[in-house]
Amino acid sequence: MTVEKRYRTELAIDGVTIDRRDVEMLEAIDRHGSMHAAADALGRSYARLQRRIVELEDAVGAVTERRRGGADGGGTELTPAAVDLLQQFERHQTELDGVARVTESVFPGALVDRTGELGTVETPIGRIVALVPDDATTVEVGVRSDAVVLSDPSTVDATATDDPLASDASTADSDATDGSDPRRTSLRNQFTGTVTAIDAADAIARVTLDLGDEGDKGNEGNEDDEGDDSGDGDSGDEFTLQTVITRTSLQRLELEPGVAVRASFKATAARAIPAAQNRE
């Protein structure tokens, strides 16, 4: 079963909801320089369009102003407040588009330790430090593909990537000098996996890693993993981690199916929710 994430872009200002229809209306006014012409182009009545303009202006202030004189006898143009509103809407739309395109890897597990909001969760790929809700013990940990940093496992710096898609993790950790020791970087979660699939577009690439047999290599800095040699009988299961990087990083790391790579992500980028059985 494939589940698609869908979002409806809206802004709420002082109780007034601004949606795509409002944006189309303002853009039509800007394009045609006339509220009458905008109403005709959109197939709406002038009275309804004017009424909606009044509702918007009650919330955000003037969004249109008269332009007088000139060969065409003047017209209507957008105010700076309206232009800023359009920019805010487009930024929000871009943000939601990015979220909708990002995939998420989910790992089931049990909470074994907690420090405030952060918990250590035992999963089939090893221990993951994540944000865990209060009172949750059996959980599912989700990791967004754009939060994962990839690096060569033979290097000493797990954050040695110039990938702009991972800028939050890499640039925030300028003091991380030893990628083999999670205690010296905010990238608390580090695993070694094998590339199983690459879906490359013009500028970015989606890379799938198999972590099914790599649980004993994950989070090497956790010194309390005495029980990890039990195996738990899960070695035959395949657990994959979805990542997204730039084509530049793909080429620099020389990734292809079968290649080993280190995957790292911050504890705050891993978010747990109660497992399904806890919701009964």
Secondary structure as UniProt FT lines:
FT   STRAND          11..13
FT   TURN            14..15
FT   STRAND          16..18
FT   HELIX           20..32
FT   HELIX           35..42
FT   HELIX           46..60
FT   STRAND          64..67
FT   TURN            70..73
FT   STRAND          75..78
FT   HELIX           80..101
FT   STRAND          104..115
FT   TURN            116..117
FT   STRAND          118..123
FT   TURN            124..125
FT   STRAND          126..131
FT   TURN            134..135
FT   STRAND          138..144
FT   HELIX           145..147
FT   STRAND          149..151
FT   TURN            153..154
FT   TURN            158..159
FT   HELIX           164..166
FT   HELIX           167..170
FT   HELIX           171..173
FT   TURN            174..175
FT   TURN            179..180
FT   HELIX           182..184
FT   STRAND          189..200
FT   STRAND          204..210
FT   TURN            212..213
FT   HELIX           215..217
FT   TURN            220..221
FT   TURN            223..224
FT   HELIX           226..230
FT   TURN            232..233
FT   TURN            235..236
FT   STRAND          240..246
FT   HELIX           247..252
FT   TURN            253..254
FT   TURN            257..258
FT   STRAND          260..265
FT   HELIX           267..269
FT   STRAND          270..274
FT   HELIX           276..279
//
